[in-house]
Structures are given as structure tokens and as C-alpha cells.
């Protein structure tokens, strides 16, 4: 989980933005990435700090393992994110694939 933010720092004058329609879309994936705080660790272009994110999202997000079978460390909250539905993970993957970082293509 990311750092806690004091309630006083939040702009409560802005109305909350309604989520997009659920579906396997880039827009819904962007929303999921935002509420899951993916950008906090992976950066604004989702490139992360040392290379591209794992390509096998179902294995990484469901079981905490990279495509080569090595385990992902505890900093990646795959246990909670692994609770997403298949369609939510598909939408998130569509969003990741749409990111401007060249290594994601």
C-alpha cells in the first residue's frame, strides 16, 4: 500500500470522477491502474525502475511469479491485485500495452 495522505491535503472541493463503464477497455484499465496506485511504483509511463513490467500478467498478478518462474518480491502487491476478475486484469493489461513506453510493445 502506498503512503497515507492526510485528509487536509486532499482537494475536497472537486467532485469525484465517476469510473468509466466496466469492460475490457484501455479506459477502464487506466482507471484500475489509478485506483490500484500502479503509477506510484511503476512511474507515469509504467516503465518501472529497471525495465519493462512482466509480460505474463495472469501469472504475475495471480501467482506472484515472473514468466521464468522466479517469485516477485513482497513490494509488488500481487496478492491483493490478484483478486481482480479476469476482465479487470485484461483491461489493466490493455492499458499497460497502450502506455507510451517502447519496451511494452
N, CA, C and O atoms as CSV, one atom per row, in Angstrom:
chain,resi,resn,atom,element,x,y,z
A,1,UNK,N,N,0.850,-1.160,0.000
A,1,UNK,CA,C,0.000,0.000,0.000
A,1,UNK,C,C,0.898,1.226,0.000
A,1,UNK,O,O,1.950,1.239,0.638
A,2,UNK,N,N,0.476,2.246,-0.716
A,2,UNK,CA,C,1.222,3.500,-0.790
A,2,UNK,C,C,1.133,4.260,0.512
A,2,UNK,O,O,0.418,3.855,1.429
A,3,UNK,N,N,1.854,5.358,0.597
A,3,UNK,CA,C,1.832,6.162,1.818
A,3,UNK,C,C,0.451,6.768,2.050
A,3,UNK,O,O,-0.286,7.059,1.107
A,4,UNK,N,N,0.127,6.947,3.305
A,4,UNK,CA,C,-1.148,7.564,3.645
A,4,UNK,C,C,-1.059,9.068,3.399
A,4,UNK,O,O,-0.009,9.680,3.595
A,5,UNK,N,N,-2.155,9.640,2.974
A,5,UNK,CA,C,-2.222,11.071,2.697
A,5,UNK,C,C,-3.180,11.701,3.696
A,5,UNK,O,O,-4.296,11.220,3.896
A,6,UNK,N,N,-2.735,12.772,4.313
A,6,UNK,CA,C,-3.572,13.472,5.289
A,6,UNK,C,C,-4.807,14.028,4.591
A,6,UNK,O,O,-4.713,14.541,3.476
A,7,UNK,N,N,-5.937,13.929,5.226
A,7,UNK,CA,C,-7.196,14.400,4.648
A,7,UNK,C,C,-7.139,15.882,4.309
A,7,UNK,O,O,-7.804,16.332,3.376
A,8,UNK,N,N,-6.352,16.641,5.056
A,8,UNK,CA,C,-6.244,18.076,4.797
A,8,UNK,C,C,-5.581,18.371,3.456
A,8,UNK,O,O,-5.775,19.457,2.909
A,9,UNK,N,N,-4.811,17.444,2.916
A,9,UNK,CA,C,-4.100,17.656,1.658
A,9,UNK,C,C,-4.963,17.350,0.442
A,9,UNK,O,O,-4.584,17.669,-0.685
A,10,UNK,N,N,-6.101,16.744,0.658
A,10,UNK,CA,C,-6.980,16.346,-0.440
A,10,UNK,C,C,-7.919,17.487,-0.785
A,10,UNK,O,O,-8.516,18.096,0.103
A,11,UNK,N,N,-8.051,17.776,-2.056
A,11,UNK,CA,C,-8.965,18.825,-2.516
A,11,UNK,C,C,-10.383,18.271,-2.512
A,11,UNK,O,O,-10.790,17.584,-3.449
A,12,UNK,N,N,-11.127,18.570,-1.461
A,12,UNK,CA,C,-12.494,18.059,-1.319
A,12,UNK,C,C,-13.514,18.905,-2.082
A,12,UNK,O,O,-14.699,18.576,-2.111
A,13,UNK,N,N,-13.055,19.988,-2.694
A,13,UNK,CA,C,-13.985,20.826,-3.448
A,13,UNK,C,C,-14.275,20.242,-4.835
A,13,UNK,O,O,-15.277,20.591,-5.460
A,14,UNK,N,N,-13.409,19.365,-5.308
A,14,UNK,CA,C,-13.611,18.750,-6.626
A,14,UNK,C,C,-14.504,17.531,-6.480
A,14,UNK,O,O,-14.254,16.683,-5.624
A,15,UNK,N,N,-15.535,17.431,-7.295
A,15,UNK,CA,C,-16.385,16.240,-7.206
A,15,UNK,C,C,-15.616,15.021,-7.690
A,15,UNK,O,O,-14.768,15.135,-8.575
A,16,UNK,N,N,-15.904,13.860,-7.122
A,16,UNK,CA,C,-15.215,12.645,-7.576
A,16,UNK,C,C,-15.562,12.344,-9.036
A,16,UNK,O,O,-16.683,12.569,-9.491
A,17,UNK,N,N,-14.583,11.839,-9.737
A,17,UNK,CA,C,-14.808,11.472,-11.138
A,17,UNK,C,C,-15.430,10.086,-11.160
A,17,UNK,O,O,-14.885,9.158,-10.563
A,18,UNK,N,N,-16.554,9.930,-11.832
A,18,UNK,CA,C,-17.171,8.598,-11.867
A,18,UNK,C,C,-16.302,7.637,-12.667
A,18,UNK,O,O,-15.661,8.041,-13.637
A,19,UNK,N,N,-16.275,6.380,-12.273
A,19,UNK,CA,C,-15.481,5.410,-13.019
A,19,UNK,C,C,-16.066,5.201,-14.411
A,19,UNK,O,O,-17.266,5.384,-14.618
A,20,UNK,N,N,-15.223,4.820,-15.363
A,20,UNK,CA,C,-15.757,4.514,-16.695
A,20,UNK,C,C,-16.577,3.234,-16.645
A,20,UNK,O,O,-16.549,2.503,-15.655
A,21,UNK,N,N,-17.281,2.983,-17.683
A,21,UNK,CA,C,-18.060,1.745,-17.785
A,21,UNK,C,C,-17.122,0.553,-17.697
A,21,UNK,O,O,-16.065,0.529,-18.328
A,22,UNK,N,N,-17.519,-0.431,-16.909
A,22,UNK,CA,C,-16.697,-1.645,-16.787
A,22,UNK,C,C,-16.608,-2.331,-18.134
A,22,UNK,O,O,-17.585,-2.404,-18.880
A,23,UNK,N,N,-15.436,-2.824,-18.429
A,23,UNK,CA,C,-15.232,-3.548,-19.670
A,23,UNK,C,C,-13.747,-3.740,-19.921
A,23,UNK,O,O,-12.909,-3.166,-19.225
A,24,UNK,N,N,-13.434,-4.535,-20.902
A,24,UNK,CA,C,-12.043,-4.805,-21.248
A,24,UNK,C,C,-11.584,-3.702,-22.200
A,24,UNK,O,O,-11.428,-3.913,-23.403
A,25,UNK,N,N,-11.372,-2.508,-21.616
A,25,UNK,CA,C,-11.007,-1.341,-22.405
A,25,UNK,C,C,-9.797,-0.648,-21.782
A,25,UNK,O,O,-9.508,-0.820,-20.598
A,26,UNK,N,N,-9.103,0.128,-22.591
A,26,UNK,CA,C,-7.979,0.920,-22.104
A,26,UNK,C,C,-8.454,1.883,-21.024
A,26,UNK,O,O,-7.771,2.063,-20.015
A,27,UNK,N,N,-9.607,2.500,-21.218
A,27,UNK,CA,C,-10.116,3.487,-20.265
A,27,UNK,C,C,-10.374,2.855,-18.898
A,27,UNK,O,O,-10.021,3.427,-17.867
A,28,UNK,N,N,-10.986,1.681,-18.897
A,28,UNK,CA,C,-11.257,1.018,-17.620
A,28,UNK,C,C,-9.949,0.539,-16.989
A,28,UNK,O,O,-9.798,0.588,-15.769
A,29,UNK,N,N,-9.015,0.081,-17.804
A,29,UNK,CA,C,-7.703,-0.316,-17.305
A,29,UNK,C,C,-6.958,0.844,-16.683
A,29,UNK,O,O,-6.310,0.683,-15.649
A,30,UNK,N,N,-7.042,2.035,-17.313
A,30,UNK,CA,C,-6.410,3.247,-16.767
A,30,UNK,C,C,-7.004,3.553,-15.396
A,30,UNK,O,O,-6.276,3.874,-14.457
A,31,UNK,N,N,-8.319,3.454,-15.283
A,31,UNK,CA,C,-8.999,3.687,-14.010
A,31,UNK,C,C,-8.506,2.696,-12.949
A,31,UNK,O,O,-8.208,3.089,-11.821
A,32,UNK,N,N,-8.420,1.418,-13.312
A,32,UNK,CA,C,-7.958,0.412,-12.359
A,32,UNK,C,C,-6.517,0.671,-11.923
A,32,UNK,O,O,-6.179,0.518,-10.749
A,33,UNK,N,N,-5.671,1.064,-12.876
A,33,UNK,CA,C,-4.279,1.367,-12.547
A,33,UNK,C,C,-4.201,2.542,-11.582
A,33,UNK,O,O,-3.360,2.570,-10.683
A,34,UNK,N,N,-5.088,3.512,-11.781
A,34,UNK,CA,C,-5.093,4.690,-10.911
A,34,UNK,C,C,-5.532,4.328,-9.499
A,34,UNK,O,O,-4.891,4.743,-8.533
A,35,UNK,N,N,-6.613,3.562,-9.361
A,35,UNK,CA,C,-7.092,3.247,-8.012
A,35,UNK,C,C,-6.226,2.187,-7.333
A,35,UNK,O,O,-6.222,2.088,-6.106
A,36,UNK,N,N,-5.495,1.398,-8.115
A,36,UNK,CA,C,-4.580,0.402,-7.544
A,36,UNK,C,C,-3.205,1.000,-7.266
A,36,UNK,O,O,-2.329,0.318,-6.733
A,37,UNK,N,N,-3.009,2.271,-7.623
A,37,UNK,CA,C,-1.780,3.019,-7.395
A,37,UNK,C,C,-0.580,2.391,-8.105
A,37,UNK,O,O,0.528,2.393,-7.570
A,38,UNK,N,N,-0.797,1.860,-9.297
A,38,UNK,CA,C,0.287,1.257,-10.076
A,38,UNK,C,C,1.367,2.278,-10.417
A,38,UNK,O,O,2.555,1.955,-10.420
A,39,UNK,N,N,0.951,3.512,-10.704
A,39,UNK,CA,C,1.902,4.545,-11.106
A,39,UNK,C,C,2.839,4.952,-9.978
A,39,UNK,O,O,3.913,5.499,-10.227
A,40,UNK,N,N,2.440,4.692,-8.751
A,40,UNK,CA,C,3.272,5.050,-7.619
A,40,UNK,C,C,4.623,4.349,-7.645
A,40,UNK,O,O,5.633,4.938,-7.260
A,41,UNK,N,N,4.652,3.118,-8.088
A,41,UNK,CA,C,5.912,2.364,-8.167
A,41,UNK,C,C,6.440,2.256,-9.597
A,41,UNK,O,O,7.647,2.320,-9.826
A,42,UNK,N,N,5.541,2.092,-10.541
A,42,UNK,CA,C,5.952,1.846,-11.927
A,42,UNK,C,C,6.156,3.118,-12.734
A,42,UNK,O,O,6.610,3.063,-13.877
A,43,UNK,N,N,5.820,4.268,-12.144
A,43,UNK,CA,C,6.035,5.541,-12.817
A,43,UNK,C,C,4.903,5.928,-13.741
A,43,UNK,O,O,4.023,5.114,-14.022
A,44,UNK,N,N,4.914,7.178,-14.224
A,44,UNK,CA,C,3.803,7.675,-15.039
A,44,UNK,C,C,3.641,6.943,-16.370
A,44,UNK,O,O,2.541,6.888,-16.920
A,45,UNK,N,N,4.733,6.383,-16.888
A,45,UNK,CA,C,4.615,5.633,-18.145
A,45,UNK,C,C,4.623,4.128,-17.901
A,45,UNK,O,O,4.719,3.345,-18.845
A,46,UNK,N,N,4.523,3.724,-16.637
A,46,UNK,CA,C,4.507,2.323,-16.217
A,46,UNK,C,C,5.778,1.576,-16.588
A,46,UNK,O,O,5.758,0.351,-16.703
A,47,UNK,N,N,6.882,2.286,-16.776
A,47,UNK,CA,C,8.133,1.648,-17.165
A,47,UNK,C,C,8.878,1.065,-15.966
A,47,UNK,O,O,9.775,0.242,-16.147
A,48,UNK,N,N,8.528,1.469,-14.757
A,48,UNK,CA,C,9.211,0.967,-13.587
A,48,UNK,C,C,10.607,1.529,-13.462
A,48,UNK,O,O,10.973,2.467,-14.171
A,49,UNK,N,N,11.385,0.961,-12.567
A,49,UNK,CA,C,12.715,1.484,-12.334
A,49,UNK,C,C,13.818,0.772,-13.084
A,49,UNK,O,O,14.866,1.367,-13.333
A,50,UNK,N,N,13.618,-0.490,-13.456
A,50,UNK,CA,C,14.725,-1.216,-14.041
A,50,UNK,C,C,14.401,-1.970,-15.300
A,50,UNK,O,O,15.222,-2.771,-15.746
A,51,UNK,N,N,13.277,-1.764,-15.883
A,51,UNK,CA,C,12.959,-2.494,-17.103
A,51,UNK,C,C,11.473,-2.611,-17.280
A,51,UNK,O,O,10.699,-2.030,-16.520
A,52,UNK,N,N,11.075,-3.357,-18.275
A,52,UNK,CA,C,9.646,-3.482,-18.551
A,52,UNK,C,C,8.945,-4.313,-17.486
A,52,UNK,O,O,9.580,-5.136,-16.827
A,53,UNK,N,N,7.651,-4.111,-17.312
A,53,UNK,CA,C,6.911,-4.948,-16.370
A,53,UNK,C,C,6.792,-6.369,-16.922
A,53,UNK,O,O,6.995,-6.581,-18.118
A,54,UNK,N,N,6.470,-7.339,-16.076
A,54,UNK,CA,C,6.322,-8.713,-16.570
A,54,UNK,C,C,5.293,-8.793,-17.688
A,54,UNK,O,O,4.270,-8.109,-17.646
A,55,UNK,N,N,5.557,-9.613,-18.668
A,55,UNK,CA,C,4.645,-9.758,-19.798
A,55,UNK,C,C,3.500,-10.734,-19.497
A,55,UNK,O,O,2.413,-10.593,-20.056
A,56,UNK,N,N,3.723,-11.695,-18.644
A,56,UNK,CA,C,2.690,-12.695,-18.348
A,56,UNK,C,C,1.840,-12.200,-17.187
A,56,UNK,O,O,2.026,-12.624,-16.047
A,57,UNK,N,N,0.905,-11.302,-17.482
A,57,UNK,CA,C,0.151,-10.664,-16.413
A,57,UNK,C,C,-0.662,-11.660,-15.592
A,57,UNK,O,O,-0.803,-11.490,-14.381
A,58,UNK,N,N,-1.196,-12.693,-16.231
A,58,UNK,CA,C,-2.007,-13.631,-15.450
A,58,UNK,C,C,-1.137,-14.325,-14.407
A,58,UNK,O,O,-1.564,-14.472,-13.262
A,59,UNK,N,N,0.060,-14.750,-14.768
A,59,UNK,CA,C,0.938,-15.427,-13.810
A,59,UNK,C,C,1.457,-14.443,-12.765
A,59,UNK,O,O,1.467,-14.747,-11.573
A,60,UNK,N,N,1.886,-13.266,-13.213
A,60,UNK,CA,C,2.432,-12.288,-12.281
A,60,UNK,C,C,1.371,-11.821,-11.296
A,60,UNK,O,O,1.619,-11.772,-10.091
A,61,UNK,N,N,0.220,-11.487,-11.788
A,61,UNK,CA,C,-0.820,-10.922,-10.928
A,61,UNK,C,C,-1.549,-11.982,-10.109
A,61,UNK,O,O,-2.010,-11.690,-9.006
A,62,UNK,N,N,-1.661,-13.179,-10.613
A,62,UNK,CA,C,-2.375,-14.216,-9.863
A,62,UNK,C,C,-1.485,-14.986,-8.892
A,62,UNK,O,O,-1.917,-15.347,-7.798
A,63,UNK,N,N,-0.242,-15.236,-9.298
A,63,UNK,CA,C,0.604,-16.130,-8.513
A,63,UNK,C,C,1.908,-15.507,-8.032
A,63,UNK,O,O,2.682,-16.162,-7.334
A,64,UNK,N,N,2.166,-14.247,-8.395
A,64,UNK,CA,C,3.364,-13.577,-7.935
A,64,UNK,C,C,4.646,-14.150,-8.507
A,64,UNK,O,O,5.672,-14.196,-7.828
A,65,UNK,N,N,4.586,-14.591,-9.771
A,65,UNK,CA,C,5.768,-15.159,-10.409
A,65,UNK,C,C,5.979,-14.540,-11.782
A,65,UNK,O,O,5.025,-14.226,-12.494
A,66,UNK,N,N,7.243,-14.372,-12.138
A,66,UNK,CA,C,7.603,-13.861,-13.458
A,66,UNK,C,C,7.461,-14.980,-14.498
A,66,UNK,O,O,7.278,-16.144,-14.141
A,67,UNK,N,N,7.545,-14.621,-15.785
A,67,UNK,CA,C,7.448,-15.663,-16.823
A,67,UNK,C,C,8.471,-16.789,-16.658
A,67,UNK,O,O,8.202,-17.926,-17.046
A,68,UNK,N,N,9.649,-16.481,-16.083
A,68,UNK,CA,C,10.662,-17.528,-15.896
A,68,UNK,C,C,10.436,-18.336,-14.615
A,68,UNK,O,O,11.207,-19.246,-14.312
A,69,UNK,N,N,9.383,-18.006,-13.864
A,69,UNK,CA,C,9.033,-18.757,-12.665
A,69,UNK,C,C,9.584,-18.186,-11.376
A,69,UNK,O,O,9.190,-18.635,-10.299
A,70,UNK,N,N,10.485,-17.206,-11.442
A,70,UNK,CA,C,11.001,-16.613,-10.208
A,70,UNK,C,C,9.915,-15.767,-9.554
A,70,UNK,O,O,9.072,-15.167,-10.221
A,71,UNK,N,N,9.964,-15.740,-8.247
A,71,UNK,CA,C,8.915,-15.046,-7.496
A,71,UNK,C,C,9.144,-13.541,-7.456
A,71,UNK,O,O,10.276,-13.059,-7.456
A,72,UNK,N,N,8.041,-12.823,-7.421
A,72,UNK,CA,C,8.050,-11.375,-7.307
A,72,UNK,C,C,8.106,-11.042,-5.821
A,72,UNK,O,O,7.423,-11.671,-5.013
A,73,UNK,N,N,8.909,-10.067,-5.468
A,73,UNK,CA,C,9.076,-9.686,-4.070
A,73,UNK,C,C,7.804,-9.127,-3.450
A,73,UNK,O,O,6.832,-8.852,-4.154
A,74,UNK,N,N,7.811,-8.959,-2.133
A,74,UNK,CA,C,6.623,-8.502,-1.415
A,74,UNK,C,C,6.252,-7.044,-1.684
A,74,UNK,O,O,5.153,-6.618,-1.330
A,75,UNK,N,N,7.149,-6.274,-2.302
A,75,UNK,CA,C,6.805,-4.883,-2.603
A,75,UNK,C,C,5.689,-4.794,-3.640
A,75,UNK,O,O,4.914,-3.838,-3.636
A,76,UNK,N,N,5.604,-5.781,-4.524
A,76,UNK,CA,C,4.538,-5.813,-5.519
A,76,UNK,C,C,3.307,-6.432,-4.866
A,76,UNK,O,O,3.339,-7.598,-4.474
A,77,UNK,N,N,2.230,-5.671,-4.746
A,77,UNK,CA,C,1.044,-6.178,-4.036
A,77,UNK,C,C,0.205,-7.129,-4.887
A,77,UNK,O,O,-0.997,-6.925,-5.061
A,78,UNK,N,N,0.849,-8.171,-5.413
A,78,UNK,CA,C,0.151,-9.085,-6.315
A,78,UNK,C,C,-0.951,-9.873,-5.623
A,78,UNK,O,O,-1.904,-10.293,-6.279
A,79,UNK,N,N,-0.846,-10.082,-4.324
A,79,UNK,CA,C,-1.891,-10.845,-3.633
A,79,UNK,C,C,-3.218,-10.109,-3.715
A,79,UNK,O,O,-4.238,-10.698,-4.075
A,80,UNK,N,N,-3.209,-8.816,-3.381
A,80,UNK,CA,C,-4.470,-8.065,-3.443
A,80,UNK,C,C,-4.885,-7.807,-4.885
A,80,UNK,O,O,-6.068,-7.897,-5.211
A,81,UNK,N,N,-3.926,-7.486,-5.757
A,81,UNK,CA,C,-4.264,-7.220,-7.158
A,81,UNK,C,C,-4.694,-8.495,-7.862
A,81,UNK,O,O,-5.433,-8.442,-8.845
A,82,UNK,N,N,-4.247,-9.626,-7.376
A,82,UNK,CA,C,-4.647,-10.913,-7.940
A,82,UNK,C,C,-6.101,-11.254,-7.682
A,82,UNK,O,O,-6.623,-12.227,-8.227
A,83,UNK,N,N,-6.757,-10.454,-6.848
A,83,UNK,CA,C,-8.183,-10.654,-6.588
A,83,UNK,C,C,-9.060,-10.030,-7.668
A,83,UNK,O,O,-10.279,-10.194,-7.658
A,84,UNK,N,N,-8.432,-9.311,-8.604
A,84,UNK,CA,C,-9.196,-8.724,-9.708
A,84,UNK,C,C,-9.799,-9.840,-10.559
A,84,UNK,O,O,-9.273,-10.952,-10.616
A,85,UNK,N,N,-10.889,-9.525,-11.204
A,85,UNK,CA,C,-11.508,-10.506,-12.101
A,85,UNK,C,C,-10.652,-10.648,-13.360
A,85,UNK,O,O,-9.776,-9.823,-13.620
A,86,UNK,N,N,-10.910,-11.685,-14.126
A,86,UNK,CA,C,-10.182,-11.872,-15.385
A,86,UNK,C,C,-10.360,-10.670,-16.302
A,86,UNK,O,O,-9.401,-10.220,-16.929
A,87,UNK,N,N,-11.584,-10.145,-16.386
A,87,UNK,CA,C,-11.816,-8.991,-17.258
A,87,UNK,C,C,-11.132,-7.734,-16.740
A,87,UNK,O,O,-10.674,-6.917,-17.538
A,88,UNK,N,N,-11.052,-7.558,-15.424
A,88,UNK,CA,C,-10.321,-6.411,-14.884
A,88,UNK,C,C,-8.832,-6.518,-15.226
A,88,UNK,O,O,-8.208,-5.528,-15.609
A,89,UNK,N,N,-8.271,-7.711,-15.089
A,89,UNK,CA,C,-6.864,-7.893,-15.451
A,89,UNK,C,C,-6.647,-7.690,-16.949
A,89,UNK,O,O,-5.624,-7.142,-17.359
A,90,UNK,N,N,-7.596,-8.125,-17.759
A,90,UNK,CA,C,-7.488,-7.894,-19.209
A,90,UNK,C,C,-7.522,-6.403,-19.526
A,90,UNK,O,O,-6.766,-5.934,-20.376
A,91,UNK,N,N,-8.388,-5.659,-18.854
A,91,UNK,CA,C,-8.461,-4.207,-19.066
A,91,UNK,C,C,-7.168,-3.547,-18.612
A,91,UNK,O,O,-6.649,-2.665,-19.297
A,92,UNK,N,N,-6.648,-3.957,-17.479
A,92,UNK,CA,C,-5.393,-3.408,-16.982
A,92,UNK,C,C,-4.261,-3.695,-17.975
A,92,UNK,O,O,-3.430,-2.826,-18.241
A,93,UNK,N,N,-4.234,-4.899,-18.515
A,93,UNK,CA,C,-3.199,-5.252,-19.493
A,93,UNK,C,C,-3.350,-4.420,-20.769
A,93,UNK,O,O,-2.350,-4.005,-21.355
A,94,UNK,N,N,-4.580,-4.175,-21.203
A,94,UNK,CA,C,-4.774,-3.311,-22.378
A,94,UNK,C,C,-4.227,-1.913,-22.113
A,94,UNK,O,O,-3.602,-1.305,-22.982
A,95,UNK,N,N,-4.466,-1.419,-20.925
A,95,UNK,CA,C,-3.937,-0.097,-20.580
A,95,UNK,C,C,-2.410,-0.116,-20.559
A,95,UNK,O,O,-1.774,0.787,-21.101
A,96,UNK,N,N,-1.823,-1.126,-19.942
A,96,UNK,CA,C,-0.364,-1.233,-19.895
A,96,UNK,C,C,0.203,-1.274,-21.309
A,96,UNK,O,O,1.201,-0.612,-21.596
A,97,UNK,N,N,-0.417,-2.037,-22.183
A,97,UNK,CA,C,0.048,-2.130,-23.571
A,97,UNK,C,C,-0.110,-0.812,-24.313
A,97,UNK,O,O,0.600,-0.573,-25.289
A,98,UNK,N,N,-1.014,0.039,-23.880
A,98,UNK,CA,C,-1.221,1.326,-24.552
A,98,UNK,C,C,-0.251,2.391,-24.049
A,98,UNK,O,O,-0.164,3.467,-24.640
A,99,UNK,N,N,0.479,2.111,-22.969
A,99,UNK,CA,C,1.402,3.099,-22.406
A,99,UNK,C,C,2.483,3.446,-23.441
A,99,UNK,O,O,2.823,2.619,-24.288
A,100,UNK,N,N,3.015,4.656,-23.370
A,100,UNK,CA,C,3.960,5.104,-24.391
A,100,UNK,C,C,5.341,4.493,-24.319
A,100,UNK,O,O,6.160,4.752,-25.200
A,101,UNK,N,N,5.634,3.700,-23.317
A,101,UNK,CA,C,6.981,3.143,-23.168
A,101,UNK,C,C,7.255,2.101,-24.253
A,101,UNK,O,O,6.488,1.149,-24.401
A,102,UNK,N,N,8.319,2.266,-24.999
A,102,UNK,CA,C,8.642,1.399,-26.142
A,102,UNK,C,C,8.785,-0.070,-25.760
A,102,UNK,O,O,8.434,-0.943,-26.554
A,103,UNK,N,N,9.290,-0.364,-24.569
A,103,UNK,CA,C,9.530,-1.756,-24.213
A,103,UNK,C,C,8.254,-2.533,-23.967
A,103,UNK,O,O,8.301,-3.755,-23.821
A,104,UNK,N,N,7.116,-1.862,-23.915
A,104,UNK,CA,C,5.848,-2.545,-23.691
A,104,UNK,C,C,5.241,-3.049,-24.985
A,104,UNK,O,O,4.267,-3.800,-24.939
A,105,UNK,N,N,5.759,-2.679,-26.103
A,105,UNK,CA,C,5.150,-3.035,-27.382
A,105,UNK,C,C,5.709,-4.321,-27.921
A,105,UNK,O,O,5.304,-4.768,-28.994
